[in-house]
Amino acid sequence: MEDQRILTFIIQPKHSKFDRERLLAFDKISSVGLVVLGLMGFAEACGVAVQSILTVGGIGGVATAFAGRDILGNFLSGLSLQFAKPFSTGETIKAGTIEGQVIEIGLTTTSLLNSEKFPVIVPNSLFSSQVIVNKSRAQWRSTVRKIPLRIQDLDKIPLLSEDIKSMLASNPKVFLGKEAPYCFLSRIENSYAELTVGCNVQNMKRDELYSTEQSILLQVVQKIKEHGVELGTTYQDYPTN
């Protein structure tokens, strides 16, 4: 029961944030609509035949629509982003070649901060034609390493693999909700054998992720030494004629 209350406490603010942003987007749209309706009503009160103007202007409006199709596309895509919420401000996303932290989501453009800390203004229509990767909402990230070993130590690899898998499973930063860590002999050549080690680590900031991957790799190397196995080299000596 206590865990359920904690979970509710964690999730609720996020939902409230999304609802608040949707309400703000709806407020923007309704404000524009009210202004347009108000101007039309004021014009009618002044004796201007608004309906006739709209009917006649419809012919020229076709050409205008073609000229403004990009603006309209960005606007409609902006509405979709406001309500579908594939990402929110503060999250890090990738869409095609564009990647960065979301600073502001407007009705026609979205502002990002790229890895070099430069502001990037992206037309919202881009997001309707690209696959969006929301890195901030990922629960885990996969890491895989291939380690060469001496071919003479093949008989020690089965026990070494099991020990490495147990070590990874006990690491508090390894995410076990998707799949278990794995370690297996993936390649055998004339002069070396290859050990593939992989696991899912919890989602974290980039510097912490690099530090975690480094720590895991050093622990794997330590296990290799404990089992009396030596690191190999991928360079192969071929006989010369």
C-alpha positions as CSV (number, residue, x, y, z in Angstrom):
1,M,0.0,0.0,0.0
2,E,2.9,2.3,0.9
3,D,4.6,1.5,-2.5
4,Q,1.4,2.4,-4.3
5,R,1.2,5.8,-2.6
6,I,4.8,6.5,-3.5
7,L,4.2,5.5,-7.1
8,T,1.2,7.7,-7.3
9,F,3.2,10.6,-5.9
10,I,5.9,10.1,-8.6
11,I,3.6,9.8,-11.5
12,Q,0.9,12.4,-10.6
13,P,3.1,15.5,-11.1
14,K,4.1,14.3,-14.6
15,H,0.4,13.9,-15.6
16,S,-0.4,17.3,-14.1
17,K,2.3,18.9,-16.2
18,F,1.0,17.3,-19.4
19,D,-2.5,18.4,-18.6
20,R,-1.3,22.0,-17.8
21,E,0.6,22.2,-21.2
22,R,-2.5,20.9,-23.1
23,L,-4.6,23.5,-21.4
24,L,-2.1,26.2,-22.3
25,A,-2.2,25.1,-25.9
26,F,-6.0,25.0,-26.0
27,D,-5.9,28.5,-24.4
28,K,-3.7,29.8,-27.3
29,I,-6.0,28.3,-29.9
30,S,-9.2,29.5,-28.3
31,S,-7.7,33.0,-27.9
32,V,-6.9,33.3,-31.6
33,G,-10.4,32.0,-32.5
34,L,-12.1,34.5,-30.2
35,V,-10.1,37.3,-31.6
36,V,-11.1,36.4,-35.2
37,L,-14.7,36.0,-34.3
38,G,-14.6,39.3,-32.4
39,L,-13.2,41.1,-35.4
40,M,-15.8,39.5,-37.7
41,G,-18.6,40.5,-35.4
42,F,-17.2,44.1,-35.1
43,A,-17.0,44.3,-38.9
44,E,-20.6,43.1,-39.3
45,A,-21.8,45.7,-36.7
46,C,-20.1,48.4,-38.8
47,G,-22.0,47.3,-41.9
48,V,-19.2,45.3,-43.6
49,A,-20.5,42.3,-45.5
50,V,-18.0,39.8,-44.1
51,Q,-19.7,36.8,-45.7
52,S,-19.5,38.3,-49.1
53,I,-15.8,39.2,-48.6
54,L,-15.0,35.7,-47.6
55,T,-16.9,34.2,-50.6
56,V,-15.1,36.5,-53.1
57,G,-11.8,36.1,-51.3
58,G,-12.1,32.3,-51.6
59,I,-10.8,32.4,-55.1
60,G,-7.7,34.3,-54.2
61,G,-7.5,32.2,-51.1
62,V,-6.6,29.2,-53.1
63,A,-3.4,30.8,-54.3
64,T,-2.7,32.1,-50.8
65,A,-3.2,28.6,-49.4
66,F,-0.5,27.2,-51.7
67,A,1.8,30.0,-50.6
68,G,1.1,29.4,-46.9
69,R,1.0,25.6,-46.9
70,D,4.3,25.3,-45.0
71,I,3.0,27.7,-42.3
72,L,-0.2,25.7,-42.1
73,G,1.7,22.4,-42.0
74,N,3.8,23.7,-39.2
75,F,0.8,25.0,-37.3
76,L,-1.1,21.7,-37.6
77,S,2.0,19.8,-36.6
78,G,2.3,22.1,-33.6
79,L,-1.3,21.3,-32.5
80,S,-0.5,17.6,-32.8
81,L,2.6,18.0,-30.6
82,Q,0.7,20.0,-28.0
83,F,-2.0,17.3,-27.6
84,A,-0.1,14.0,-28.5
85,K,2.9,15.0,-26.3
86,P,5.6,12.8,-27.8
87,F,8.0,15.0,-25.9
88,S,7.9,17.9,-23.4
89,T,10.1,20.8,-22.4
90,G,13.3,19.7,-20.7
91,E,13.5,16.3,-22.4
92,T,16.2,15.2,-24.8
93,I,15.0,13.9,-28.2
94,K,16.3,12.9,-31.6
95,A,14.4,13.3,-34.9
96,G,16.3,12.4,-38.0
97,T,19.6,14.4,-37.8
98,I,18.2,16.8,-35.2
99,E,19.0,16.0,-31.6
100,G,18.9,18.1,-28.4
101,Q,17.1,19.2,-25.3
102,V,13.6,20.7,-25.8
103,I,13.5,24.3,-24.6
104,E,10.1,25.5,-26.0
105,I,7.3,24.0,-28.0
106,G,5.5,26.6,-30.1
107,L,2.6,26.4,-32.5
108,T,4.9,26.5,-35.6
109,T,8.4,25.8,-34.3
110,T,10.2,24.0,-31.5
111,S,13.3,25.3,-29.9
112,L,16.1,22.8,-29.0
113,L,19.5,23.1,-27.4
114,N,22.0,20.8,-29.2
115,S,25.0,19.0,-27.7
116,E,27.2,22.1,-28.4
117,K,24.7,24.2,-26.4
118,F,23.6,26.2,-29.5
119,P,19.9,27.0,-29.9
120,V,18.2,25.2,-32.8
121,I,14.8,26.2,-34.2
122,V,13.0,23.3,-35.8
123,P,9.8,23.6,-37.9
124,N,7.1,21.5,-36.3
125,S,6.3,19.9,-39.7
126,L,9.7,18.0,-39.4
127,F,8.3,16.0,-36.5
128,S,5.4,14.7,-38.6
129,S,7.8,13.1,-41.1
130,Q,10.5,11.7,-38.8
131,V,10.7,9.0,-36.2
132,I,11.0,10.7,-32.8
133,V,13.3,9.1,-30.2
134,N,12.6,10.4,-26.7
135,K,15.7,9.6,-24.8
136,S,14.5,11.1,-21.5
137,R,11.6,8.7,-21.3
138,A,13.7,5.5,-21.8
139,Q,13.9,3.3,-18.8
140,W,17.1,1.6,-19.9
141,R,19.9,1.7,-22.4
142,S,21.6,-1.3,-23.9
143,T,25.4,-1.7,-23.7
144,V,27.4,-4.5,-25.5
145,R,31.1,-5.1,-25.4
146,K,33.3,-7.6,-27.3
147,I,36.4,-8.7,-25.6
148,P,39.2,-10.8,-27.2
149,L,40.7,-13.6,-25.2
150,R,43.6,-16.0,-25.7
151,I,42.6,-19.1,-27.8
152,Q,44.5,-21.3,-25.2
153,D,41.9,-20.4,-22.5
154,L,38.8,-21.8,-24.2
155,D,38.2,-24.4,-21.5
156,K,37.9,-21.6,-18.8
157,I,35.2,-19.6,-20.7
158,P,32.1,-21.4,-19.5
159,L,32.7,-20.8,-15.8
160,L,33.9,-17.3,-16.6
161,S,30.7,-16.5,-18.5
162,E,28.5,-17.6,-15.6
163,D,30.5,-15.6,-13.1
164,I,30.3,-12.4,-15.3
165,K,26.5,-12.8,-15.7
166,S,26.1,-13.2,-11.9
167,M,28.2,-10.1,-11.3
168,L,26.2,-8.0,-13.8
169,A,22.9,-9.2,-12.3
170,S,23.9,-8.0,-8.9
171,N,25.0,-4.5,-10.1
172,P,22.4,-2.0,-8.8
173,K,22.7,0.1,-12.0
174,V,21.9,-2.8,-14.3
175,F,18.2,-2.8,-15.4
176,L,16.8,-6.3,-15.1
177,G,13.2,-5.6,-16.2
178,K,13.7,-6.2,-19.9
179,E,16.2,-9.1,-20.1
180,A,18.9,-10.7,-18.1
181,P,22.6,-9.8,-18.7
182,Y,24.4,-12.2,-21.1
183,C,27.9,-13.3,-21.7
184,F,28.9,-15.9,-24.2
185,L,31.7,-17.1,-26.6
186,S,30.8,-15.4,-29.9
187,R,33.8,-16.0,-32.1
188,I,36.8,-18.3,-32.5
189,E,39.7,-17.4,-34.7
190,N,43.2,-18.9,-35.1
191,S,44.9,-16.6,-32.6
192,Y,42.0,-15.4,-30.3
193,A,38.5,-16.1,-29.0
194,E,35.9,-13.4,-28.6
195,L,33.7,-12.9,-25.6
196,T,30.5,-10.9,-26.0
197,V,29.2,-9.2,-22.8
198,G,25.9,-7.3,-22.7
199,C,23.3,-5.9,-20.4
200,N,20.8,-3.1,-20.0
201,V,21.7,-0.2,-17.7
202,Q,19.3,2.2,-16.1
203,N,18.6,5.5,-17.9
204,M,20.9,8.2,-16.6
205,K,22.8,11.3,-17.7
206,R,25.5,10.9,-20.3
207,D,28.5,11.4,-17.9
208,E,27.0,9.0,-15.4
209,L,26.3,6.5,-18.2
210,Y,29.9,6.6,-19.4
211,S,31.2,6.1,-15.8
212,T,28.8,3.1,-15.3
213,E,29.9,1.5,-18.5
214,Q,33.6,2.0,-17.6
215,S,33.0,0.5,-14.2
216,I,31.2,-2.6,-15.7
217,L,34.0,-3.1,-18.2
218,L,36.7,-2.9,-15.5
219,Q,34.7,-5.4,-13.4
220,V,34.5,-7.8,-16.3
221,V,38.3,-7.5,-16.9
222,Q,38.8,-8.2,-13.2
223,K,36.7,-11.4,-13.4
224,I,38.7,-12.5,-16.5
225,K,42.0,-12.2,-14.4
226,E,40.4,-14.0,-11.5
227,H,39.7,-17.0,-13.7
228,G,43.3,-17.0,-15.0
229,V,42.3,-16.0,-18.5
230,E,44.4,-13.6,-20.5
231,L,43.3,-10.9,-22.9
232,G,44.0,-11.7,-26.5
233,T,44.5,-9.6,-29.6
234,T,42.4,-9.5,-32.8
235,Y,45.6,-9.4,-34.8
236,Q,46.2,-12.7,-36.5
237,D,49.6,-14.1,-37.5
238,Y,49.4,-15.7,-40.9
239,P,52.1,-18.0,-42.2
240,T,54.3,-16.6,-44.8
241,N,55.5,-18.6,-47.8
